């Protein structure tokens, strides 16, 4: 009999108190990683580990994991797993007070706050997958603002088709004094480079394919006020440490396409445009584009750029913008959404549209030569 009592005691080994504000902040940060529709039930749970004066939270979908922590009064150290979505939805509705969390028998977890008292059905901690450990060598510091800007200007161009495996991520190229990020879906390519940064520990050229899901998750993590992140990788995993949060991602394997071959060489026409004006004109005209192709026609004439679209179902529309252009008449078709994506990424700054002929890719870039060298290449469409 004493043996059973001992095992019952051994299971109730976690008891903590944590502020609702701190817990909710970390639960919110991990929501993007929690697996929603999974055939492996434990992946729908958080792993909670209490030790010292901290509560560590881990969420994973096996490809991506996020580990974070918040301050806690730890009465009994220990660990448990809790259904992630249900806990998040419940904690949001609790009053702004301290929350007492305690592990009960059979992996149930008690959550008390004010006059609210709930018991949630957890699962055995032993089912939770073990996670890779942050490497002790080869850590590179990357300024948060630089990485955030690069992701914002390339992430949208990543392919969504699962079949194009190596395009389901962005390529990050680190050199001792520059960082470059490139993304493409085969129809367009976003390329951004920043020189003048010093990257200790980088020799030659270090190429890393970052999966789309990791890019999306990083984008929200980098909104923090941490000045720089720690980046490292081993054979199979990428590690991004942002303050007390650690994002790990399975590496994409395979060869990223030779993007340098796509960058336009002989541009003969370059026109300066107000990004906001161009974006508004395209958005209006695109209402009348063919729903499947989203094609709009750009016609460059002396002194003006005409943007038009038509479809048999909805009708036709044309807008024109005054431009300083004195060359021959030229007409080219583009996917309207691709152009709008670029204008959104650059904000309302002035842009340059650079073209060679109707069959060659067009290039868009900010008119000002800023700290970043940013270019966006779009393949033309038949119209």
N, C-alpha and C positions, 0 to 999 in steps of 0.2 A: 504493500500500500504506500509506504513512504516514497517509493520510486515515482509513482504517478503524481503525487503531490509536487515532488521536485520538478517534474517536467512541466506541470501546469504553471508553476512559479517561473520557470525558465522562459516560458513563452510571453509572459507579461513583462517584457524587459524594456519598454520604451515609454517614457512619460515626460512630456515637455509642455511649456507654455510659450506661445509666440504671438506677436502683435498681428492683428488682422491685416494692417496696412503692409507690413513687411512680407507676410506670407503671400498675400494676394499679388503683390508686385512680382514675386518670383514665379508664382503659378501662371501669371499672364505671360511672362517672358518665355515659358516653356510650352505654351499651348500649340505652337506651330510644329513641334517635334512629336507630340503624342500621336500615336497611330490610332486613327478613327475606326476604320473598317479593317480589323485584323483577324486572321485565323489563329493568331497566338494571343490568347487572352491577357497574359501578363504584360504585353506591350501597351495595353490600354491603361496600365497602372503607373503611378509614380513609385519610385523607390525613395523612402524617407530614411535617413540615417542621422541619429542624434549623438553628438559627442562634444565634450568640452562645453562651449557656450554657443554652439552652432547647430542648425538643422540643415543638412545637405539634401537637396532634391535632385533626382535624376529622372529624365524621360528619354526614351529611345524608340526608334522604329527599325533598329538594326543597321540601317544605312547611316542614320544621323542620330547623334545623341547630344543632349544638353545637360550639363551638370552645374547647379548653382547652389547658393546657400543664403541663409538669413540668420540673424541673431535669435537665440532662443534661450529660455531658462530650462536647462536640462536637469530634471530630477533623477531620471534613470536613463542611462545611455542604452541605445539599442537601435533596431531597425524594423521597418514594416513596409508593406506596399498598399497603396490606396488607389481606388478608381479615379483616374485623372480628371475626366470631364465632369463627372458628378461632383467631385470635391471642389473644382473651380466654380461650377455653377452655384454650389451651396455657399461657399465662403463669400462670394460676391454679395449674397443676400444677408449675411450676418451683420450685427451692429458693429460699430468701430470700437472694438474692445479686444482684450487678450483672448486667445483661443487656447484651450487645454486639449492636448491630443495624447491619447493613451492607447497602447496596444493591449487588447484583451485576448481571451482564449480563441483558438481556431482562426487566428489571423483577423478577427474583427477589430475595428478601430473605433474608439470612442472620441467624439468631438464635442466639446462643450464651449459655449460662449454666451455670457450673460445668462438668460433664462432658457436658452436653446440647448437641447441635448440630443445628439444623433449618434447612431452606431452604423458604421459602414462595413460592408463585407470586403475584406482585403484578400490577399493571396500570400502564399509562402514566399518569403524573401529569397529562398534558395532557387525559385523559378526564374528570378530576374537575371537577364544576361549579364555576364561580366564585361566591363568596358575597358577599352585600351587606356594605358597610362601615359600621361604627358611626358614626352622625351626629356631627358636631362641635358642633352647636347643638341647643337644645331638649331637653337631658337633664334628667330629673326624678329626684330621689332619693326612694325609698320605703323606709321601715323594713322590714327583712326579716321581723321577727316579725309585723308588721301584715299584710303580704301573705300570709304563711304561714297565719295564722289565717283570713283571708278565703277563701282557696282551700279550706281544709279544711271550711269551713262552707257552701260553695256548689257546689264541683266535682261532688259526687255528683248534683246536680239537673239537670245538663246533659243534653240529649237525645242519645240514641245513634243515632237514625234519621238516615241520610244525607239523606233527602228534606227534612227540616226544617232547611235549611241554616243559617239565622240562629240557630237554637237549639243548634247544635253548638259553642257557646262560651259564655263568661260575659261580661257587660258590666261593664267597670270605668269608673267615673265619678270623675274627679279634679276637685276644686275647690280654690281657694287654701287652704282650711282643713278640707277633709274628703275622705274617700275612701269610695266605695260600690262593692259588687260584687253583681251580680244574676245568677242562673241559673234557667232554667225549661225543662221539657220539655213544657209544655202541660197537664200534670196536677198539677204542684206547682211552687212557686216559692220559692227561698231568697234572702233579701235581707239584706245586712249593711252597716252604715254605721259609720264611725268619724269623730268630729269632733275638733277640737283638734289636728290635725296641720298643720304648715305645709308647703306644697308650693311651693317657689320656682319661678318660671317658669310657673306655671299661672295663666291669667287666665280668668275666666268658668267654663266647664264643658268638660272634655275627655273625650269618650267614646271608649272603645276596646273592640272585640270581640276577646276572646282565645280562640282555638280550644281545644277540649277537650284535644287532644294536648299543646299548649303548657302548659296548666294542669297536666296530670299530670306533665310533665317539670319544671316550675317547683317543684312540690310537693317533689320529691326534691332538687332543687338548693338549695332554701331551708333545708335541714337544716344547712347550714354555719354557721360562727360569724361570718359576715360581718354587720355591723350594718345596712347599708343596701344596696339594689341601685340600679343606674342604669337607668332606663327611658327609651327614646326610640322614635320611629317616623318613617318616611317614608311616601310614598304607598302602598307595597305591603307593607312589612315592619315587624314589631315587634322591638325589641331589648331584651333583659334581660341586664345584666352583673352577675354574682354573683361577686365576687372576681376570680379570673383566668379565670373561665368566662363565655363569651358565648353565650346562647341566642338564635337568631333564628327568627322564625315568620312565615309568610305571613299577612297580615291577612285576616280574614273580611270580606266585603263584604255589604251589605244592611242592612235595618232591623231592629233588635231590637224585639220587640213592646212596646207601651205597658204596661209592668208596673205603673205607678202606678194604672191603672184596675182592676187585679186586687186590690190591697191592700184587705182588708175594712174597711168603714166602721162599720156599726152592730152591733158585737158586744154581745150582751145577757147572755151567760153566760160567766163566767170561773172556772175551777177550778184550784187549785194542786195539783201532784202531784210525788212524788219520781220523778225521771227513771228511776232504776235500777229502781224497783218497777214503773213503767209499762212500761218496756222488757221486763222479765222476763215480765210478764203477757201482753203482746202476743206475745212470742216463743213462749210455751207454746200460747196459743190458736191462733196462726197455723199450727201444725202440722196443724190440722184445717180450714183454709180451703180453698176451691176452688183447685186448683193454677193455674188460668189467671188468675183475677181477683185472687187473694190478699186477698179482701175479709174484713175483720173488722167486727163490729157494736159500736158504742159506745152504751150505754144509760145515760143520766144520770137518776138517781132521787134522792129525798131521802136525803142522807148517803152515797150510794155511786155508783160508776161501774162498770157491768157491761160486760165485754169478752167477746164470744162469736163463734164461727165454727162453721160446719157444712158438710159436703159428703156427698153420697150414697156416695162411695167410702170415706171414712175415718172418718166419725162426727161427733161434735160436742164442743165444749169451751166452758167458761165460767169466767172468773176475775172476782173483784170487788175493788175498791179502795175503802177508806173515804175519802170526800171531804167537805169543808165545802160542801154545796150544799143549797139549800132551795127551788129554783124548780120549775117544771113539768117533768114527765117529757119527755125528748126522746131520739130515737134517730137515729143517723147512721152511715153506712158509710164506711170508708176502706181503701185499700190498705195492708196491714200493713207491707210492706217500706218504704213511704214514711215511716211513723211511726218505724220502727226506725232508718232512715238518720239522721233528725233526732236521735234520742237518742244514737246513736253519735257524732255530730258535736259534741254539747254535753257529752259526758262524763256524769258521774253527777249533774249539778247539778239543782236543783229547776226544774220547768218549769210554765208556765201553758198550759192548753188553753182556747182562746177560740172560742165558737161563737155563731152567730146562729139558724139553724134547719137542718132536715135537708137543705134544698136548696142552702144557701150554703156557700162554702168555709170550712174551719176554719183557725184560726191557732194555731201553737205558738211559744212563745218562752221564753228563760230567765227564771226568776222574778226574778232579781236584775237591777237596772239597772246593768250593768257599763259598761266603757269603750266597748263595742260595742253598737249597737242592732241586734239580730238577730231576724228574724222569718221564719217558715216557713209558707207557705200551701199547703194541700192541698185539691184538689177532692173533693167527696163522691162516693160510689158508690151506685148503686141496690142495695139488698139485700132 
